């Protein structure tokens, strides 16, 4: 089994590790132009962004050729995922691939403009993350199938959420408005955890125009030196089971 994953703060990497198999970083696959994935079972694990998948995952899906008997798609989310399943199905079908099984696991949401991280952490135990992961692992092991029905109403909902959320939120120039404060020691961690190679660190931190809006740089900065004007607090998050070096290894 092979699992292609996208991670910024470790949630999806942890889920991918728990499912098992050979783990393949989507940023690395994109960087090396590796778009042929074959195995008895192949999965995608990524977060929900604005009721869609991350932009890089969507691009990867448009290019990859997946040859498998069982294709599964696992989202992680914080507040909700609305029509994300239908969106994933549309993206997969456009690439000539049908999703056999899809599910979502509720975890900490790292979207700083909306969620206060300490509040998210305080509510984590009630989400029973381990129980959710175990259920998904069991379904995949048993090769369960799910059916996704896309109706005209569903299409309208996808269009609505794209217009209302995805277009204004998933902007490639997002990082250019980040604030770098005096705590920055120019260690370069932000550049190393960035899946899009969007950050350069020399005498200062430079942000380019191909941000993935994943907030890996904000959450993983060891000095808490990167901020947003719209963030709810300065508290940061990384999955407790994942180390900084794991994020760097996944995205560098």
Secondary structure, DSSP 8 states (H G I E B T S, - for coil): -EEEE--SSSHHHHHHHHH-SEEEEHHHHHHHT--EEESSEEEEEEEEETTEE-HHHHHHHHH-EEE-SEEEEEEEESS--TTHHHHHHHHHHHTT---SEEEEEE-----TTT--HHHHHHTTGGG-HHHHHHHHHHHHHTT--------HHHHHHHHHHIIIIIHHHS-TTGGGG-EE-TT-----HHHHH-TT--EEESSSEEE-S---S--HHHHH-TT--EE-TT-S-S-----TT--HHHHHHHH-
